[in-house]
Amino acid sequence: MSRRLLTYICIDTSGSMKGEPIEAVNVGLQSLLSALRQNPYALDSVYLSIFTFDSEIKNVLPLTALEDVTLPIISTPDSGPTFLGKMLEELVNTVQSEQILGSINQKGDWRPILILLTDGKPSDVMAYNNAIPQIKSLNFGNIVACAAGPKADPNVLKKLTNTVVSLDTMDSNSFAQFFQWVSASVAQTSVSVGASASNTLPPPPNEINIVF
């Protein structure tokens, strides 16, 4: 079995994502999948898993080899909280059970990737803060957090990762640019893991702002 690049995508599906934002996310995920499937390195190594979080945490796409992925249609409730902390707790358990670690007898998976998209702030702040060191202990190769729209707080996400980007608007073009950049980032990682394993991400398009 070849070494896998586990890629976890976590999507905020709280009530404020209803309508055009979540429709744009579904379109963006389709374009991400199409782009990755055109890359032979990604096809050989990438495994995708998608979580959604609002008042419930759902693993809407269990870990699946890229070539076998059938994307679900993601929907949102009419209203509800943003349980980001609870989602990270669930992700910790999932990664620990799914990631194959290296040993004397076998090569383990590559360092995993986490993509997180939210348009708000965690409703469960204490759980979020408690989950951060657990996430960091998993030694992700890259964690990219996207603060979408005016109500998202990039500073909260900076606690989780240094790679935080923001979208000024939550329209279809902004999400399209974001997922296009994510697909390029994952594809670049899938190429580099076999070499020097550089985790440098490609520069984002103009619609995406790097948060320093």
ROSE-4610 file (N, C-alpha, C; in Angstrom, 1 decimal, always signed):
// ROSE-4610
residu = [M/M/M/S/S/S/R/R/R/R/R/R/L/L/L/L/L/L/T/T/T/Y/Y/Y/I/I/I/C/C/C/I/I/I/D/D/D/T/T/T/S/S/S/G/G/G/S/S/S/M/M/M/K/K/K/G/G/G/E/E/E/P/P/P/I/I/I/E/E/E/A/A/A/V/V/V/N/N/N/V/V/V/G/G/G/L/L/L/Q/Q/Q/S/S/S/L/L/L/L/L/L/S/S/S/A/A/A/L/L/L/R/R/R/Q/Q/Q/N/N/N/P/P/P/Y/Y/Y/A/A/A/L/L/L/D/D/D/S/S/S/V/V/V/Y/Y/Y/L/L/L/S/S/S/I/I/I/F/F/F/T/T/T/F/F/F/D/D/D/S/S/S/E/E/E/I/I/I/K/K/K/N/N/N/V/V/V/L/L/L/P/P/P/L/L/L/T/T/T/A/A/A/L/L/L/E/E/E/D/D/D/V/V/V/T/T/T/L/L/L/P/P/P/I/I/I/I/I/I/S/S/S/T/T/T/P/P/P/D/D/D/S/S/S/G/G/G/P/P/P/T/T/T/F/F/F/L/L/L/G/G/G/K/K/K/M/M/M/L/L/L/E/E/E/E/E/E/L/L/L/V/V/V/N/N/N/T/T/T/V/V/V/Q/Q/Q/S/S/S/E/E/E/Q/Q/Q/I/I/I/L/L/L/G/G/G/S/S/S/I/I/I/N/N/N/Q/Q/Q/K/K/K/G/G/G/D/D/D/W/W/W/R/R/R/P/P/P/I/I/I/L/L/L/I/I/I/L/L/L/L/L/L/T/T/T/D/D/D/G/G/G/K/K/K/P/P/P/S/S/S/D/D/D/V/V/V/M/M/M/A/A/A/Y/Y/Y/N/N/N/N/N/N/A/A/A/I/I/I/P/P/P/Q/Q/Q/I/I/I/K/K/K/S/S/S/L/L/L/N/N/N/F/F/F/G/G/G/N/N/N/I/I/I/V/V/V/A/A/A/C/C/C/A/A/A/A/A/A/G/G/G/P/P/P/K/K/K/A/A/A/D/D/D/P/P/P/N/N/N/V/V/V/L/L/L/K/K/K/K/K/K/L/L/L/T/T/T/N/N/N/T/T/T/V/V/V/V/V/V/S/S/S/L/L/L/D/D/D/T/T/T/M/M/M/D/D/D/S/S/S/N/N/N/S/S/S/F/F/F/A/A/A/Q/Q/Q/F/F/F/F/F/F/Q/Q/Q/W/W/W/V/V/V/S/S/S/A/A/A/S/S/S/V/V/V/A/A/A/Q/Q/Q/T/T/T/S/S/S/V/V/V/S/S/S/V/V/V/G/G/G/A/A/A/S/S/S/A/A/A/S/S/S/N/N/N/T/T/T/L/L/L/P/P/P/P/P/P/P/P/P/P/P/P/N/N/N/E/E/E/I/I/I/N/N/N/I/I/I/V/V/V/F/F/F]
num = [1/1/1/2/2/2/3/3/3/4/4/4/5/5/5/6/6/6/7/7/7/8/8/8/9/9/9/10/10/10/11/11/11/12/12/12/13/13/13/14/14/14/15/15/15/16/16/16/17/17/17/18/18/18/19/19/19/20/20/20/21/21/21/22/22/22/23/23/23/24/24/24/25/25/25/26/26/26/27/27/27/28/28/28/29/29/29/30/30/30/31/31/31/32/32/32/33/33/33/34/34/34/35/35/35/36/36/36/37/37/37/38/38/38/39/39/39/40/40/40/41/41/41/42/42/42/43/43/43/44/44/44/45/45/45/46/46/46/47/47/47/48/48/48/49/49/49/50/50/50/51/51/51/52/52/52/53/53/53/54/54/54/55/55/55/56/56/56/57/57/57/58/58/58/59/59/59/60/60/60/61/61/61/62/62/62/63/63/63/64/64/64/65/65/65/66/66/66/67/67/67/68/68/68/69/69/69/70/70/70/71/71/71/72/72/72/73/73/73/74/74/74/75/75/75/76/76/76/77/77/77/78/78/78/79/79/79/80/80/80/81/81/81/82/82/82/83/83/83/84/84/84/85/85/85/86/86/86/87/87/87/88/88/88/89/89/89/90/90/90/91/91/91/92/92/92/93/93/93/94/94/94/95/95/95/96/96/96/97/97/97/98/98/98/99/99/99/100/100/100/101/101/101/102/102/102/103/103/103/104/104/104/105/105/105/106/106/106/107/107/107/108/108/108/109/109/109/110/110/110/111/111/111/112/112/112/113/113/113/114/114/114/115/115/115/116/116/116/117/117/117/118/118/118/119/119/119/120/120/120/121/121/121/122/122/122/123/123/123/124/124/124/125/125/125/126/126/126/127/127/127/128/128/128/129/129/129/130/130/130/131/131/131/132/132/132/133/133/133/134/134/134/135/135/135/136/136/136/137/137/137/138/138/138/139/139/139/140/140/140/141/141/141/142/142/142/143/143/143/144/144/144/145/145/145/146/146/146/147/147/147/148/148/148/149/149/149/150/150/150/151/151/151/152/152/152/153/153/153/154/154/154/155/155/155/156/156/156/157/157/157/158/158/158/159/159/159/160/160/160/161/161/161/162/162/162/163/163/163/164/164/164/165/165/165/166/166/166/167/167/167/168/168/168/169/169/169/170/170/170/171/171/171/172/172/172/173/173/173/174/174/174/175/175/175/176/176/176/177/177/177/178/178/178/179/179/179/180/180/180/181/181/181/182/182/182/183/183/183/184/184/184/185/185/185/186/186/186/187/187/187/188/188/188/189/189/189/190/190/190/191/191/191/192/192/192/193/193/193/194/194/194/195/195/195/196/196/196/197/197/197/198/198/198/199/199/199/200/200/200/201/201/201/202/202/202/203/203/203/204/204/204/205/205/205/206/206/206/207/207/207/208/208/208/209/209/209/210/210/210/211/211/211/212/212/212]
x = [+0.8/+0.0/+0.9/+0.6/+1.4/+1.1/+2.0/+1.8/+0.7/-0.1/-1.3/-1.1/-1.7/-1.7/-3.2/-3.4/-4.8/-5.1/-6.2/-6.7/-8.0/-8.1/-9.4/-9.9/-11.1/-11.8/-13.0/-13.0/-14.0/-14.8/-16.1/-16.9/-17.9/-18.0/-19.0/-20.3/-21.3/-22.6/-23.7/-23.2/-24.2/-25.2/-26.2/-27.3/-26.9/-25.9/-25.5/-24.8/-24.5/-24.0/-25.1/-26.3/-27.4/-27.6/-28.0/-28.2/-27.0/-26.6/-25.5/-24.2/-23.8/-22.5/-22.4/-23.3/-23.1/-23.3/-24.1/-24.2/-22.8/-22.2/-20.8/-19.8/-19.9/-19.0/-19.1/-20.4/-20.6/-20.0/-20.1/-19.5/-18.0/-17.5/-16.0/-15.4/-16.1/-15.6/-15.6/-16.6/-16.6/-15.4/-15.1/-13.9/-12.6/-12.6/-11.4/-11.1/-12.2/-12.1/-11.6/-12.2/-11.8/-10.4/-9.9/-8.5/-7.6/-7.9/-6.9/-6.9/-8.0/-8.0/-7.2/-6.8/-6.0/-4.5/-4.2/-2.8/-2.4/-1.5/-1.2/-0.6/+0.1/+0.7/-0.4/-1.4/-2.6/-3.4/-3.6/-4.4/-3.7/-2.4/-1.7/-1.7/-1.9/-1.7/-2.8/-3.6/-4.6/-5.8/-6.1/-7.4/-8.2/-9.4/-10.2/-11.2/-11.4/-12.5/-13.1/-14.4/-15.1/-16.0/-15.8/-16.6/-17.4/-18.6/-19.4/-19.7/-19.8/-20.1/-21.1/-22.1/-23.0/-23.4/-24.6/-24.9/-24.6/-24.4/-24.0/-22.7/-21.9/-20.7/-21.0/-20.8/-21.0/-19.8/-19.5/-18.4/-19.1/-19.4/-20.3/-19.5/-18.2/-17.4/-16.3/-16.6/-15.5/-14.3/-13.1/-11.9/-11.9/-11.7/-11.8/-10.7/-10.2/-9.2/-9.8/-8.9/-9.4/-10.2/-9.7/-10.4/-11.7/-12.0/-13.3/-14.3/-13.9/-14.7/-16.0/-17.1/-18.4/-18.8/-18.8/-19.0/-20.5/-20.8/-22.1/-22.6/-23.9/-24.4/-24.5/-23.8/-23.7/-24.9/-25.6/-26.7/-26.6/-27.4/-27.3/-28.7/-28.7/-30.0/-30.3/-31.6/-32.0/-31.3/-30.9/-30.1/-29.4/-28.5/-27.8/-26.4/-25.8/-24.5/-23.3/-22.1/-20.9/-20.0/-20.2/-19.5/-18.1/-17.2/-15.9/-15.1/-15.2/-14.4/-14.7/-16.0/-16.5/-16.1/-16.1/-15.6/-14.1/-13.3/-11.9/-11.6/-12.4/-12.3/-12.6/-13.7/-14.0/-12.9/-12.3/-11.3/-10.0/-9.7/-8.6/-8.7/-9.9/-10.2/-10.1/-10.6/-10.7/-9.3/-8.5/-7.1/-6.3/-6.4/-5.7/-6.0/-7.3/-7.7/-7.4/-7.3/-7.1/-5.7/-4.8/-3.5/-2.6/-1.9/-0.9/+0.4/+1.0/+2.2/+3.4/+4.5/+5.7/+6.2/+6.8/+7.4/+8.6/+9.3/+10.4/+9.9/+8.7/+8.2/+7.5/+7.1/+6.3/+6.5/+6.4/+6.4/+5.0/+4.9/+3.6/+3.1/+1.9/+1.3/+2.1/+2.0/+2.6/+1.9/+2.5/+1.8/+0.5/-0.6/-1.9/-2.1/-3.1/-3.5/-4.9/-5.1/-6.4/-6.8/-7.9/-8.5/-9.8/-9.8/-11.0/-11.6/-12.9/-13.6/-14.8/-14.8/-15.8/-16.2/-17.5/-17.9/-18.2/-17.8/-18.2/-17.1/-17.5/-16.7/-17.2/-16.3/-16.8/-17.8/-18.9/-19.8/-19.4/-18.5/-17.9/-16.5/-16.2/-14.9/-13.9/-14.4/-13.6/-13.2/-14.1/-13.8/-12.8/-13.0/-12.1/-10.6/-10.5/-9.2/-8.5/-9.3/-8.8/-8.4/-9.0/-8.7/-7.5/-7.1/-6.0/-4.7/-4.2/-3.0/-3.1/-4.3/-4.5/-4.3/-4.9/-4.7/-3.2/-2.5/-1.1/-0.3/-0.7/+0.1/+0.1/-0.9/-1.0/+0.0/+0.7/+1.8/+1.3/+0.2/-0.2/+0.9/+0.9/+1.9/+1.5/+0.2/-0.4/-1.7/-2.0/-3.4/-3.7/-4.7/-5.1/-6.5/-6.7/-8.0/-8.4/-9.7/-10.3/-11.4/-11.2/-12.3/-13.1/-14.3/-15.1/-16.1/-16.1/-17.1/-16.7/-17.5/-17.2/-17.4/-18.1/-18.4/-17.3/-16.5/-15.5/-14.3/-13.7/-12.6/-11.3/-10.4/-9.2/-8.3/-8.4/-7.5/-7.8/-9.1/-9.4/-8.8/-8.7/-8.2/-6.6/-6.0/-4.6/-4.1/-4.9/-4.5/-4.3/-5.0/-4.9/-3.8/-3.5/-2.5/-2.0/-0.8/-0.3/-0.8/-1.3/-1.8/-3.3/-3.6/-5.0/-5.3/-6.3/-6.7/-8.1/-8.4/-9.8/-10.4/-11.7/-12.5/-13.4/-13.3/-14.1/-15.6/-15.8/-17.2/-17.4/-18.7/-19.0/-19.8/-19.4/-20.1/-19.4/-20.0/-19.5/-18.1/-17.7/-16.4/-15.3/-15.6/-14.6/-14.4/-15.5/-15.3/-14.6/-14.9/-14.3/-12.8/-12.4/-10.9/-10.3/-11.0/-10.4/-10.2/-11.2/-11.1/-10.1/-10.0/-9.0/-7.6/-7.4/-6.1/-5.8/-6.9/-6.7/-6.3/-6.9/-6.6/-5.1/-4.7/-3.3/-2.4/-2.8/-1.9/-1.8/-2.9/-2.9/-2.1/-2.3/-1.6/-0.1/+0.3/+1.7/+2.3/+1.5/+2.0/+2.2/+1.2/+1.3/+2.5/+3.0/+4.2/+5.4/+5.4/+6.6/+6.9/+5.8/+6.1/+7.1/+7.2/+8.2/+9.6/+9.7/+11.0/+11.4/+11.5/+12.0/+10.9/+9.7/+8.5/+8.3/+8.6/+8.4/+6.9/+6.6/+5.2/+4.8/+5.6/+5.3/+4.1/+3.2/+2.0/+2.1/+1.4/+1.5/+0.8/+1.2/+0.6/-0.9/-1.7/-3.2/-3.5/-4.7/-5.2/-5.6/-5.9/-6.2/-7.4/-8.4/-9.6/-9.3/-8.2/-7.9/-6.8/-7.1/-6.1/-5.4/-4.1/-3.3/-3.4/-3.7/-3.8/-2.5/-1.8/-0.6/-0.7]
y = [-1.2/+0.0/+1.2/+2.2/+3.4/+4.3/+5.2/+6.1/+7.1/+7.4/+8.3/+9.7/+10.6/+12.0/+12.3/+12.1/+12.3/+13.8/+14.1/+15.5/+15.7/+16.4/+16.6/+18.0/+18.1/+19.4/+19.6/+20.6/+20.9/+22.1/+22.0/+23.1/+23.5/+24.8/+25.4/+25.4/+24.7/+24.6/+25.2/+26.2/+26.9/+27.7/+28.2/+28.8/+29.9/+30.7/+31.8/+31.4/+30.1/+29.7/+29.3/+29.4/+28.9/+29.8/+29.2/+29.9/+29.9/+31.1/+31.2/+30.7/+31.0/+30.5/+29.0/+28.2/+26.8/+26.2/+26.8/+26.4/+26.6/+27.8/+28.1/+27.1/+26.7/+25.7/+24.3/+23.9/+22.7/+22.7/+23.8/+24.0/+24.0/+24.7/+24.7/+23.4/+22.5/+21.2/+20.4/+20.5/+19.8/+20.2/+21.5/+21.9/+21.5/+21.4/+20.9/+19.5/+18.7/+17.3/+17.1/+17.8/+17.7/+18.1/+19.2/+19.6/+18.6/+18.0/+17.0/+15.8/+15.4/+14.1/+14.3/+15.5/+15.7/+15.6/+15.4/+15.4/+14.0/+13.3/+11.9/+11.7/+12.7/+12.5/+12.5/+13.4/+13.5/+12.2/+11.7/+10.5/+9.3/+9.3/+8.2/+8.2/+9.4/+9.5/+10.2/+11.0/+11.8/+11.0/+11.1/+10.5/+11.7/+11.8/+13.0/+12.5/+13.4/+13.2/+14.6/+14.7/+16.0/+15.9/+16.9/+17.1/+18.3/+18.3/+19.6/+19.8/+21.1/+21.4/+22.5/+22.3/+23.4/+23.0/+22.6/+22.1/+20.6/+20.0/+18.6/+18.5/+17.5/+17.2/+16.0/+16.1/+15.0/+14.8/+13.5/+13.1/+12.7/+13.7/+13.5/+12.8/+12.8/+11.9/+11.3/+10.0/+9.3/+9.2/+8.9/+8.9/+8.0/+8.5/+7.8/+8.2/+7.2/+7.5/+8.4/+9.3/+10.4/+9.8/+8.8/+8.3/+7.7/+7.4/+6.7/+7.7/+9.0/+10.0/+10.3/+10.2/+10.8/+11.8/+13.1/+14.2/+14.2/+14.4/+14.6/+16.1/+16.3/+17.7/+18.2/+19.2/+19.7/+20.7/+20.6/+21.5/+22.1/+23.1/+23.8/+23.8/+23.9/+24.2/+25.6/+26.0/+27.4/+28.3/+27.7/+28.5/+27.5/+28.0/+27.1/+27.6/+27.0/+27.4/+26.9/+27.3/+26.9/+26.1/+24.8/+24.0/+23.6/+24.6/+24.3/+23.5/+23.8/+23.0/+21.5/+21.3/+19.9/+19.2/+19.9/+19.4/+19.0/+19.8/+19.5/+18.3/+18.2/+17.0/+15.7/+15.8/+14.6/+14.3/+15.4/+15.2/+14.6/+15.0/+14.4/+12.9/+12.4/+11.0/+10.3/+11.0/+10.4/+10.2/+11.2/+11.2/+10.1/+10.1/+9.1/+7.6/+7.4/+6.1/+5.8/+6.8/+6.5/+6.6/+7.5/+7.7/+6.5/+6.0/+4.9/+5.6/+5.3/+5.8/+4.9/+5.5/+4.8/+3.9/+2.8/+1.9/+1.2/+0.3/-0.4/-1.2/-1.7/-2.6/-2.0/-0.7/-0.1/+1.4/+2.0/+3.5/+4.0/+5.0/+5.6/+6.5/+7.0/+8.0/+9.3/+10.1/+11.5/+12.3/+13.4/+14.3/+14.8/+14.7/+15.1/+16.6/+16.9/+18.3/+18.5/+19.7/+20.1/+21.5/+21.5/+22.7/+23.0/+24.2/+24.6/+25.9/+25.8/+27.0/+27.4/+28.6/+29.1/+30.5/+30.9/+32.3/+32.9/+32.3/+32.9/+32.6/+32.6/+32.3/+31.0/+30.3/+29.1/+29.4/+28.7/+28.9/+28.2/+27.3/+26.5/+26.9/+28.1/+28.6/+27.8/+27.3/+26.5/+25.2/+24.5/+23.3/+23.6/+24.7/+25.1/+25.2/+26.0/+26.3/+25.0/+24.1/+22.8/+21.9/+22.0/+21.1/+21.5/+22.8/+23.3/+22.5/+22.3/+21.6/+20.1/+19.5/+18.2/+18.1/+19.1/+19.1/+19.3/+20.2/+20.5/+19.3/+18.4/+17.2/+16.2/+16.3/+15.4/+15.6/+16.7/+17.0/+17.1/+17.9/+18.1/+18.8/+18.4/+19.0/+20.5/+20.7/+22.0/+22.1/+23.2/+23.5/+24.9/+24.9/+26.2/+26.5/+27.7/+28.1/+29.3/+29.3/+30.4/+31.0/+32.4/+33.2/+33.8/+33.4/+33.8/+34.9/+36.0/+37.0/+37.9/+38.9/+39.9/+39.5/+38.4/+38.0/+37.0/+36.5/+35.5/+36.3/+35.7/+36.3/+35.6/+36.2/+35.5/+35.3/+36.2/+36.1/+34.8/+34.4/+33.1/+32.0/+32.0/+30.9/+30.9/+32.1/+32.2/+31.4/+31.1/+30.2/+28.8/+28.5/+27.1/+26.9/+27.9/+27.8/+29.2/+29.2/+30.5/+30.8/+29.8/+29.9/+30.2/+31.5/+31.9/+32.9/+32.6/+33.5/+34.0/+35.1/+35.7/+36.0/+35.9/+36.2/+37.4/+38.5/+39.7/+39.4/+38.6/+38.4/+36.8/+36.4/+35.0/+34.6/+35.2/+34.9/+33.7/+33.3/+32.1/+32.3/+33.5/+33.8/+33.6/+34.2/+34.1/+32.7/+31.9/+30.5/+29.7/+30.0/+29.3/+29.6/+30.8/+31.1/+30.4/+30.3/+29.7/+28.2/+27.5/+26.1/+25.8/+26.7/+26.5/+26.6/+27.5/+27.6/+26.4/+26.0/+24.8/+23.6/+23.4/+22.2/+22.3/+23.6/+23.7/+23.4/+23.8/+23.6/+22.1/+21.4/+19.9/+19.2/+19.6/+19.0/+19.2/+20.5/+20.8/+19.9/+19.7/+18.9/+17.5/+17.0/+15.6/+15.3/+16.4/+16.3/+16.3/+17.2/+17.5/+16.5/+15.7/+14.7/+13.7/+13.4/+12.4/+13.0/+14.3/+14.9/+15.4/+16.7/+17.3/+17.6/+17.3/+17.5/+18.9/+19.8/+21.3/+21.5/+22.3/+22.6/+24.0/+24.6/+25.9/+25.9/+26.8/+26.9/+27.8/+27.6/+28.5/+29.9/+31.0/+32.3/+32.3/+32.8/+32.8/+33.9/+33.8/+34.8/+36.1/+37.1/+38.4/+38.4/+37.5/+37.5/+37.0/+36.4/+35.7/+36.5/+37.0/+37.8/+36.9/+37.0/+36.3/+37.1/+36.5/+37.2/+37.1/+38.2/+38.1/+38.4]
z = [+0.0/+0.0/+0.0/-0.9/-1.0/+0.2/+0.5/+1.6/+1.2/+2.2/+1.9/+2.4/+1.7/+2.1/+2.6/+3.9/+4.4/+4.4/+3.8/+3.7/+4.3/+5.4/+6.1/+5.8/+5.3/+5.0/+6.0/+6.7/+7.7/+7.4/+7.2/+6.6/+7.7/+8.0/+8.8/+8.1/+8.8/+8.2/+9.1/+9.9/+10.8/+9.9/+10.5/+9.8/+8.9/+9.3/+8.5/+7.1/+7.0/+5.7/+4.7/+5.1/+4.3/+3.0/+1.9/+0.7/-0.2/-0.8/-1.7/-1.1/+0.1/+0.6/+0.5/+1.0/+1.0/-0.4/-1.2/-2.6/-3.3/-3.0/-3.6/-3.0/-1.8/-1.2/-2.0/-2.2/-3.0/-4.3/-5.0/-6.4/-6.2/-5.2/-5.0/-4.7/-3.9/-3.7/-4.9/-5.8/-7.1/-7.9/-8.0/-8.7/-8.1/-6.8/-6.1/-6.5/-6.5/-6.8/-8.2/-9.1/-10.6/-10.8/-10.1/-10.3/-9.8/-8.6/-8.0/-8.8/-9.4/-10.2/-11.5/-11.9/-13.0/-12.7/-11.4/-11.0/-10.6/-11.3/-11.0/-9.6/-9.1/-7.8/-6.7/-6.9/-6.0/-6.1/-7.3/-7.5/-6.8/-6.7/-6.1/-4.6/-4.0/-2.6/-1.8/-2.4/-1.6/-1.2/+0.1/+0.6/+1.2/+0.8/+1.3/+2.4/+3.3/+4.3/+4.6/+4.6/+4.8/+6.1/+7.0/+8.1/+8.0/+8.5/+8.7/+10.1/+10.5/+11.9/+12.1/+12.9/+13.3/+14.7/+15.0/+16.4/+16.4/+15.2/+15.1/+14.3/+14.6/+13.8/+13.0/+11.7/+10.7/+9.9/+9.7/+8.8/+7.5/+6.7/+5.5/+4.4/+4.4/+3.5/+4.3/+4.7/+5.4/+4.5/+5.1/+4.4/+3.2/+2.0/+0.8/-0.2/-0.9/-1.9/-3.0/-3.5/-4.3/-5.5/-6.1/-7.3/-7.0/-5.8/-5.4/-4.8/-4.7/-3.9/-4.7/-4.1/-4.5/-3.5/-4.0/-3.0/-2.6/-1.3/-0.9/-1.1/-1.2/-1.2/+0.2/+0.5/+1.9/+2.0/+3.1/+3.4/+4.8/+5.1/+6.4/+7.0/+8.4/+9.1/+8.9/+9.3/+9.2/+10.2/+11.3/+12.3/+13.2/+14.0/+14.9/+15.2/+16.2/+16.7/+15.8/+16.2/+15.5/+16.4/+16.5/+17.5/+16.9/+16.7/+16.1/+17.1/+18.4/+19.3/+19.3/+19.3/+19.3/+18.0/+16.9/+15.7/+15.7/+16.3/+16.4/+17.3/+18.4/+19.3/+18.5/+17.6/+16.8/+15.8/+15.3/+14.3/+14.9/+16.1/+16.8/+16.9/+17.3/+17.5/+16.1/+15.1/+13.7/+13.2/+13.3/+12.7/+13.5/+14.8/+15.6/+15.2/+14.8/+14.4/+12.9/+12.1/+10.6/+10.2/+10.8/+10.3/+10.6/+9.6/+9.8/+10.1/+11.3/+11.7/+11.3/+11.0/+10.6/+11.7/+11.4/+12.3/+11.7/+12.4/+11.8/+10.6/+10.7/+9.7/+8.5/+8.7/+7.6/+7.6/+6.4/+6.3/+6.6/+7.3/+7.7/+6.6/+6.9/+6.0/+6.0/+5.0/+5.0/+6.1/+6.5/+7.4/+6.9/+7.6/+7.0/+6.8/+6.1/+5.8/+6.4/+7.0/+7.5/+6.8/+6.2/+5.6/+6.4/+7.0/+7.8/+7.3/+7.1/+6.6/+7.6/+8.0/+8.9/+8.6/+8.8/+8.6/+9.9/+11.0/+12.3/+13.4/+14.6/+15.7/+16.4/+17.1/+17.8/+18.9/+19.0/+20.1/+21.3/+21.2/+22.3/+22.5/+23.0/+23.1/+23.9/+25.1/+25.9/+25.3/+24.6/+23.9/+22.8/+22.1/+21.0/+21.5/+22.6/+23.2/+23.7/+24.3/+24.8/+23.7/+22.5/+21.4/+20.6/+20.7/+19.9/+20.1/+21.4/+21.6/+21.1/+21.2/+20.7/+19.2/+18.5/+17.1/+16.7/+17.4/+17.1/+17.4/+18.3/+18.7/+17.5/+16.6/+15.5/+14.4/+14.5/+13.5/+12.1/+11.9/+10.5/+9.7/+8.4/+7.5/+7.2/+7.1/+6.8/+7.5/+8.1/+8.6/+8.0/+7.1/+6.5/+7.0/+7.6/+8.1/+7.3/+6.9/+6.1/+6.9/+7.2/+7.8/+6.7/+6.5/+5.4/+5.8/+5.2/+5.5/+6.7/+6.9/+7.9/+9.4/+9.6/+11.0/+11.5/+10.6/+11.0/+11.7/+12.7/+13.4/+13.1/+12.3/+12.0/+13.2/+14.2/+15.3/+16.2/+16.2/+16.8/+16.1/+14.8/+14.0/+14.1/+14.3/+14.4/+15.6/+16.6/+17.7/+17.3/+16.2/+15.7/+14.7/+13.8/+12.8/+12.4/+11.9/+11.3/+9.9/+9.3/+7.9/+7.9/+8.0/+8.1/+6.9/+6.1/+5.0/+5.3/+4.7/+4.8/+3.5/+3.4/+2.2/+2.7/+1.9/+2.3/+2.0/+1.0/+0.6/+0.6/+0.6/+0.7/-0.6/-1.7/-3.0/-3.7/-4.8/-5.5/-6.0/-6.5/-7.0/-5.9/-4.7/-3.6/-3.2/-3.1/-2.7/-3.8/-5.1/-6.2/-6.2/-5.9/-5.8/-4.7/-3.5/-2.4/-2.6/-3.2/-3.4/-4.5/-5.5/-6.5/-5.9/-5.0/-4.3/-3.4/-2.7/-1.9/-2.7/-3.9/-4.7/-5.2/-5.5/-5.9/-4.8/-3.5/-2.4/-2.1/-2.1/-1.9/-3.0/-4.2/-5.3/-5.2/-4.8/-4.6/-3.5/-2.4/-1.3/-1.8/-2.6/-3.0/-3.9/-4.6/-5.4/-4.5/-3.5/-2.7/-1.6/-1.2/-0.2/-0.5/-1.8/-2.2/-2.3/-2.3/-2.4/-1.0/-0.9/+0.4/+1.3/+0.9/+1.8/+2.2/+1.3/+1.7/+1.8/+2.9/+3.1/+2.7/+1.8/+1.3/+0.4/+0.7/-0.1/-1.3/-2.4/-3.5/-3.1/-3.7/-3.4/-3.7/-2.9/-3.1/-4.1/-4.8/-5.7/-5.0/-5.7/-5.1/-4.2/-4.5/-3.7/-2.2/-2.0/-0.8/-0.1/+1.2/+1.9/+3.0/+2.9/+4.0/+5.3/+6.4/+7.7/+8.4/+8.7/+9.4/+10.9]
